[in-house]
């Protein structure tokens, strides 16, 4: 207790908050956690889109068919009833939905931005589109050339662009 009978003041938030490299490391960790949630969103939309394509094509009639289709999406390059167009449509839809959720979470939690959304969102989207082009190229290489199943190809491609995405967003989108 201090001389007035009150507890001495504790450290302020400014003295506890990490600075410099530690701050950037914590931002990167938060960015990766947001990215992980974006991967879940991306894969959910990606998989759901492919399942809808299979259902519309008459390939899903039971829960057993759905389970089998998901297994094939994880283990086989070419899944019966899934066109290449459906795979790339699913890829694009997964991208768009995950970009929107990632923007919101990164804005609020990772970078704690209070700037104008109208100025940030186009920058974030631009970085995301550039990253998506890289992600799509990696996806294409793994899925088409290396004959890897769609879902593992998607995971590798997403992981490939994450560090580039973080740096561009930190230095430009949320600056």
N, C-alpha and C positions, 0 to 999 in steps of 0.2 A: 504494500500500500504506500501511496505517496503521502506527502505531508498534509494533504487535505482529506485524507481518508479514502481517496478514490484510487482505483487501480491505475498504474501508469499506462499511458497509451501504448498500444501494441504497434507493430510495424504497419505502415500504411500499405495499401494495395500497390502503390508505386514502387515500394522497396521490395515487395514480394514478387512482382511480375518479372519474368525473365526478360533479358535484354539481349540485343545483338544476335550472336550465333544460337544461343539457347532459345531465344524468341522464335527465330526462324525454324529451329528444330521442332519446337512445339507446334508451330503452324503447319509444318510438313506432316507431323503425326496426325493432327486434326484433319488435314487435307486427305491423308491416306484413309482415315476412318470415314470421312464423308465419301471418298472414292469407293470404299468397300460397300457402303450403303448404295452408291450409284451402280456398282457392279451387280448387286442384288436386284435393284430396279431394272437395270439393263437386261440381265438374264431372264428375269420374270417376264418382261415385255417381249423379249426375243422368243422365249419358249412358248409363251401364250400365243403369239402371232403364228408361230409354226404349227401349233396344235389347232388353231382355228383354220389354217390352210388345209391341214389334214382332214379336219372335220368337214369343211366345205367340199373337199374332194371325195367324201364318202369313205374315208379310211379309218374313222373312229366311230365305233358303235357301242363300246363298253368301256368301263374303267380299266379293264385288262388291256384294251387297245391303247388307251392313254399311257398306261405304265410302260407298255412295250415301245410305244413311240418315243417317250422320253428316254428310255434306255438306248434306243437307236440314235437319238440326237446326241447322246454323250459318247457313244462308242463307234459309230459308223460315219464315214464321209458322206455317202449318199444314202439317204433314208427314203424308202419307198413312199411315193406320193408327195414328196416335198420338192418343189421345183427350185432351181437356182434363183429365179426371180423372188420366190417367197423367202428364201434365206436372206437375200440382200434387202428386201423390204423389212423383214424382221430386224435385221441389223440396224437399219436406219431408224425404225420406230424406237428400238431400244436406246439408241443414241439420243434422240430428241427428248424422250421422257426423262432419261437420266441426267441430261444437261440441265433441264429445268429444275429438277430436285437438287442437283449438285449446286447450282447457282444459289438457290435459296439457302441451303445449309452452309455453303462457304461464305456467303455474305454475312449471315448471322453469327456463325460460330468460328469458322477458321480465321477470317480476316476482320471480323467484327466491324464491318463497314457501315457507315451512316450516310454515305454519299448517295447521290441521285441514281436511282435504278435506271433511268433513261440513259445515263452516261455509262454505267457499268455493264448492264446486260448485253448491249451490242459488242462490247469488248470481250466479255466472257464468252459470248456465242461465237465470235470470230476465232478466239483461241481454241474453243471446242471444235469448230469446223476444221481448223488446221490439224488439230490433234486427231480428229476423226479421219481425215485423209490418211494420216500415218497409220492409224488403227485399222482402217479398211485395207491398206496395202499389206499390213502384217497378216490380217485375217485372210485375205486372198492368197497370200503365199502359203500359209499353213493349211487352209482348207482346200485350195485348188491344186497347188503344186506339191505339198507334202502329204496330201490325202489324210488330213487329220479331221476328226468329227467336228461338227459345227460348234458345239458348246465349248470344248477345250480350245478350239481356234479363237473363239471370242475372248476367252479368259486371257490367253497369251497376248492377244492384240491389245487388250485393255491395259494390262500390266506394262506393256512396252511403252505406251505413251504417257503414263502417269507422271514421271519426273519432269518431262518436258512441259506438260500441262501445268504443273505446280509452279515452275519457274516463270512461265509466261503470265500466269494469273497473278502471281505475287508482284512481278515487276511492271505489269501493265494494267490488267483489268481492275485490280483493287488498290492501285497506288493513289 
